[in-house]
């Protein structure tokens, strides 16, 4: 697929989602970038801000299968991956697939489940496969997990360790709508006349796979690669950061920057692509020092300081 055509297709998918998600254009773009990179997304935000609706809307707009898991303290790994069930008719064990066998999986309130259950999903995210009774089963392609967690609850939850947070390409927040946007939400609900939302697909599953393949052909100049590396290495020496981002942070920026180039119809990455995605890729990969955490220092501001300090490569 040509880059210009790929960019137009991405815009069509996002425009479909905009029919139900009011505002939040930058967030929708970054969700699309993560999908182009065939990677996973973590939403950390308050309840009722349309995280579930956003995930379902993207699935409908891309013509992909969609499943949802409500994580609870009693959720078992087999509730995610599935299990073998004995069939009396043929005296054999049949595989009953779990919700993980889909294209877009919404893991709602992922931090409510115990670590063993979280690990079952995270294994599928990393390996794109699941093993049941010694048999390995490949997952669908594409396979994107959109996970959510509530930042205001501290009882009855199992926070994701930093090593598991690292498995998500991006961590995003939707935030509250402004007054005009909230009025528009009410108007659209009234015009719709029902609670359910239906969107026409702007693409097919095969199209999404072609878009992801297009991303792999995007050129990144050596100077831009050096710029990405300098940004990530600066997180390891920043005075407010205890542990900086690993090379996986560099890879995250690299993948997102290439995806952004496709989204905007270019076959090459520019420094502005790196700047736009750096904070999204790094905020959950840095461990702040205790005094910075107590003072409530926002990791995004730390990344902004780094972006101001790191020299931008000059155009050739």
C-alpha positions as CSV (number, residue, x, y, z in Angstrom):
1,X,0.0,0.0,0.0
2,X,1.3,3.5,-0.9
3,X,2.0,5.8,2.0
4,X,-0.4,8.5,0.8
5,X,-3.2,5.9,0.5
6,X,-2.3,4.5,3.9
7,X,-2.5,8.0,5.5
8,X,-5.9,8.6,4.0
9,X,-7.2,5.2,5.3
10,X,-6.0,6.1,8.8
11,X,-7.8,9.4,8.6
12,X,-11.0,7.7,7.5
13,X,-10.8,5.3,10.5
14,X,-10.3,8.1,12.9
15,X,-13.0,10.2,11.3
16,X,-15.5,7.3,11.9
17,X,-14.5,7.2,15.6
18,X,-15.0,10.9,15.8
19,X,-18.6,10.4,15.1
20,X,-19.1,9.1,18.7
21,X,-16.0,10.4,20.5
22,X,-16.3,14.2,20.8
23,X,-13.0,16.1,20.8
24,X,-9.8,14.3,21.9
25,X,-8.3,14.4,18.4
26,X,-4.7,14.0,19.6
27,X,-5.7,11.0,21.8
28,X,-7.5,9.3,18.9
29,X,-4.4,9.9,16.6
30,X,-2.1,8.3,19.2
31,X,-4.5,5.3,19.5
32,X,-4.3,4.9,15.8
33,X,-0.5,5.2,15.9
34,X,-0.3,2.3,18.4
35,X,-2.6,0.2,16.2
36,X,-0.4,0.9,13.2
37,X,2.6,-0.2,15.3
38,X,0.6,-3.4,16.2
39,X,1.2,-2.6,19.9
40,X,-0.9,-2.3,23.1
41,X,-2.4,0.7,24.8
42,X,-3.0,1.5,28.5
43,X,-5.6,4.1,29.5
44,X,-5.2,5.4,33.0
45,X,-8.2,7.7,33.7
46,X,-11.3,8.2,35.7
47,X,-14.5,6.2,35.1
48,X,-17.1,7.3,32.6
49,X,-14.8,9.0,30.1
50,X,-15.7,6.7,27.1
51,X,-12.7,4.4,27.3
52,X,-14.8,1.3,26.5
53,X,-16.7,3.2,23.8
54,X,-13.4,4.3,22.2
55,X,-12.1,0.8,22.1
56,X,-15.3,-0.6,20.6
57,X,-15.5,2.3,18.1
58,X,-12.0,1.6,16.8
59,X,-12.9,-2.1,16.4
60,X,-16.0,-1.3,14.4
61,X,-14.3,1.3,12.3
62,X,-11.5,-1.2,11.4
63,X,-13.8,-4.1,10.7
64,X,-12.1,-6.1,13.5
65,X,-13.4,-8.6,16.0
66,X,-13.8,-7.1,19.5
67,X,-13.9,-8.7,23.0
68,X,-14.1,-7.3,26.5
69,X,-12.9,-8.7,29.8
70,X,-14.1,-7.1,33.0
71,X,-11.2,-7.8,35.4
72,X,-12.2,-8.8,39.0
73,X,-10.3,-10.2,42.0
74,X,-11.7,-13.7,41.3
75,X,-10.9,-13.8,37.6
76,X,-8.8,-16.8,36.6
77,X,-6.2,-17.1,33.8
78,X,-8.5,-19.6,32.0
79,X,-11.2,-17.0,31.9
80,X,-8.9,-15.1,29.6
81,X,-7.1,-17.7,27.6
82,X,-9.8,-20.4,27.5
83,X,-9.5,-24.1,28.5
84,X,-10.2,-27.6,27.3
85,X,-13.6,-29.0,28.1
86,X,-14.5,-32.7,27.9
87,X,-17.0,-33.6,25.2
88,X,-19.1,-36.5,26.2
89,X,-20.3,-37.1,22.6
90,X,-16.9,-37.8,21.1
91,X,-15.0,-38.6,24.3
92,X,-12.5,-35.9,23.5
93,X,-11.4,-32.6,25.0
94,X,-12.5,-29.6,22.9
95,X,-10.8,-26.3,23.1
96,X,-13.2,-23.6,24.4
97,X,-11.4,-20.4,23.3
98,X,-11.3,-17.4,25.7
99,X,-11.8,-13.8,24.8
100,X,-8.1,-13.3,24.1
101,X,-8.7,-14.9,20.7
102,X,-9.8,-11.7,19.0
103,X,-8.4,-8.6,17.2
104,X,-9.2,-5.8,19.7
105,X,-9.3,-6.8,23.3
106,X,-10.5,-4.4,26.0
107,X,-9.0,-5.4,29.4
108,X,-11.2,-3.3,31.6
109,X,-9.7,-2.3,35.0
110,X,-6.8,-4.6,34.5
111,X,-5.4,-3.8,38.0
112,X,-8.4,-5.4,39.7
113,X,-7.2,-8.9,38.9
114,X,-4.4,-10.7,40.9
115,X,-0.9,-10.9,39.4
116,X,-1.3,-14.5,38.1
117,X,-4.3,-13.5,36.0
118,X,-2.6,-10.3,34.8
119,X,0.4,-12.4,33.7
120,X,-1.8,-14.6,31.6
121,X,-2.8,-11.6,29.5
122,X,0.6,-10.0,29.5
123,X,2.1,-13.3,28.1
124,X,-0.3,-13.2,25.3
125,X,0.5,-9.6,24.6
126,X,4.2,-10.3,24.4
127,X,4.3,-13.6,22.6
128,X,1.1,-13.2,20.6
129,X,0.3,-16.8,21.6
130,X,-1.1,-18.8,24.5
131,X,-0.2,-22.3,25.7
132,X,-3.0,-24.5,27.0
133,X,-2.3,-28.1,28.2
134,X,1.1,-28.0,26.5
135,X,-0.3,-26.9,23.1
136,X,0.6,-23.5,21.7
137,X,-2.2,-21.5,20.0
138,X,-1.4,-18.5,17.9
139,X,-3.6,-15.4,18.4
140,X,-5.3,-13.4,15.7
141,X,-3.4,-10.9,13.7
142,X,-3.7,-8.0,14.4
143,X,-4.0,-8.4,18.2
144,X,-4.3,-5.2,20.1
145,X,-5.0,-4.9,23.9
146,X,-6.5,-1.7,25.1
147,X,-6.3,-1.9,28.9
148,X,-7.7,0.5,31.4
149,X,-7.0,1.2,35.1
150,X,-8.6,3.6,37.5
151,X,-6.1,5.9,39.2
152,X,-8.3,6.9,42.1
153,X,-8.8,3.5,43.8
154,X,-6.1,2.0,46.0
155,X,-8.0,-0.7,47.8
156,X,-8.7,-4.1,46.3
157,X,-6.4,-3.5,43.3
158,X,-3.1,-5.0,42.2
159,X,-1.0,-2.3,40.6
160,X,0.9,-3.3,37.5
161,X,4.6,-3.5,38.2
162,X,6.9,-1.3,36.1
163,X,8.2,-4.3,34.2
164,X,4.6,-5.1,33.1
165,X,3.8,-1.5,32.3
166,X,6.7,-1.6,29.9
167,X,4.8,-4.1,27.7
168,X,2.4,-1.3,26.7
169,X,3.6,0.9,23.9
170,X,1.8,4.0,25.2
171,X,-0.1,5.2,28.3
172,X,-2.8,7.7,27.5
173,X,-5.4,9.8,29.3
174,X,-8.7,11.0,27.8
175,X,-9.5,13.7,30.4
176,X,-12.8,15.4,31.0
177,X,-14.5,17.2,28.1
178,X,-14.9,20.9,28.1
179,X,-18.4,22.5,28.3
180,X,-19.0,22.6,24.6
181,X,-17.8,19.1,24.1
182,X,-20.1,17.8,26.9
183,X,-23.1,19.6,25.4
184,X,-22.3,18.0,22.0
185,X,-22.1,14.5,23.7
186,X,-25.7,15.1,25.0
187,X,-26.9,16.3,21.6
188,X,-25.5,13.2,19.8
189,X,-27.1,10.9,22.4
190,X,-30.4,12.6,21.8
191,X,-30.2,12.4,18.0
192,X,-29.1,8.8,18.2
193,X,-32.2,7.8,20.1
194,X,-30.6,4.7,21.6
195,X,-27.8,3.8,23.9
196,X,-25.9,1.5,21.5
197,X,-23.5,3.0,18.9
198,X,-23.1,1.6,15.4
199,X,-20.4,2.6,13.0
200,X,-19.7,1.6,9.4
201,X,-16.3,0.0,8.9
202,X,-13.8,2.3,7.2
203,X,-11.4,-0.5,6.6
204,X,-11.1,-4.3,6.9
205,X,-8.8,-6.5,9.0
206,X,-6.7,-7.1,5.9
207,X,-6.4,-3.4,5.4
208,X,-5.1,-2.9,8.9
209,X,-2.4,-5.6,8.3
210,X,-1.4,-3.8,5.1
211,X,-1.2,-0.5,7.0
212,X,1.1,-2.1,9.6
213,X,3.3,-3.5,6.8
214,X,3.5,0.0,5.3
215,X,4.9,1.3,8.6
216,X,7.9,-1.1,8.2
217,X,8.9,0.6,5.0
218,X,9.3,4.1,6.5
219,X,12.8,5.5,6.3
220,X,14.4,6.9,9.4
221,X,17.6,8.9,9.0
222,X,20.7,8.1,11.2
223,X,20.5,11.6,12.7
224,X,16.9,11.1,13.7
225,X,17.8,7.7,15.2
226,X,20.5,9.4,17.2
227,X,18.0,12.0,18.3
228,X,15.7,9.3,19.6
229,X,18.6,7.7,21.5
230,X,19.7,11.0,23.0
231,X,16.2,11.6,24.4
232,X,16.0,8.2,26.0
233,X,19.5,8.3,27.4
234,X,18.7,11.7,28.9
235,X,16.0,10.1,31.0
236,X,18.7,8.0,32.7
237,X,20.6,11.0,33.9
238,X,17.7,13.4,34.7
239,X,17.9,14.6,38.3
240,X,14.3,13.9,39.1
241,X,14.3,10.3,37.7
242,X,15.4,7.3,39.7
243,X,15.5,4.8,36.8
244,X,15.3,6.0,33.2
245,X,13.7,4.3,30.2
246,X,15.3,1.2,28.8
247,X,16.1,0.5,25.1
248,X,12.4,-0.6,24.8
249,X,11.6,3.1,25.2
250,X,13.8,3.9,22.2
251,X,12.0,1.3,20.2
252,X,8.6,2.6,21.3
253,X,9.5,6.1,20.0
254,X,10.9,4.6,16.9
255,X,7.7,2.7,16.1
256,X,5.4,5.5,17.0
257,X,7.4,8.1,14.9
258,X,7.2,5.8,11.9
259,X,3.5,5.3,12.4
260,X,3.0,9.1,12.7
261,X,4.8,9.5,9.4
262,X,2.3,7.1,7.7
263,X,-0.6,8.8,9.4
264,X,0.4,12.1,7.8
265,X,1.2,10.6,4.4
266,X,5.0,10.7,4.6
267,X,7.5,7.9,3.8
268,X,10.2,9.3,6.2
269,X,10.4,10.4,9.8
270,X,11.1,14.0,10.8
271,X,12.1,15.3,14.3
272,X,8.6,16.7,14.9
273,X,7.3,13.1,14.8
274,X,9.7,12.2,17.6
275,X,8.7,15.2,19.7
276,X,5.0,14.4,19.4
277,X,5.3,10.8,20.5
278,X,8.1,11.0,23.0
279,X,6.1,11.7,26.2
280,X,3.4,9.2,25.3
281,X,6.1,6.5,24.9
282,X,8.2,7.4,28.0
283,X,6.0,8.5,30.9
284,X,5.3,5.0,32.1
285,X,8.8,3.8,31.5
286,X,10.5,6.2,34.0
287,X,10.5,5.6,37.8
288,X,10.6,9.0,39.6
289,X,12.7,9.7,42.6
290,X,10.8,9.5,45.9
291,X,11.0,13.3,46.5
292,X,9.7,14.0,43.0
293,X,6.9,11.6,43.5
294,X,5.9,13.2,46.8
295,X,5.9,16.6,45.2
296,X,3.7,15.3,42.4
297,X,6.1,16.0,39.6
298,X,4.4,15.1,36.3
299,X,6.7,12.8,34.2
300,X,5.4,14.5,31.1
301,X,7.0,17.8,32.3
302,X,10.2,15.9,32.8
303,X,10.1,14.7,29.2
304,X,9.3,18.2,28.0
305,X,12.4,19.5,29.8
306,X,14.5,16.8,28.1
307,X,13.0,17.7,24.7
308,X,14.0,21.3,25.2
309,X,17.6,20.3,26.2
310,X,18.4,17.7,23.6
311,X,19.6,19.3,20.3
312,X,17.3,18.7,17.3
313,X,19.1,17.4,14.2
314,X,19.5,19.9,11.5
315,X,17.9,19.5,8.1
316,X,20.3,18.3,5.4
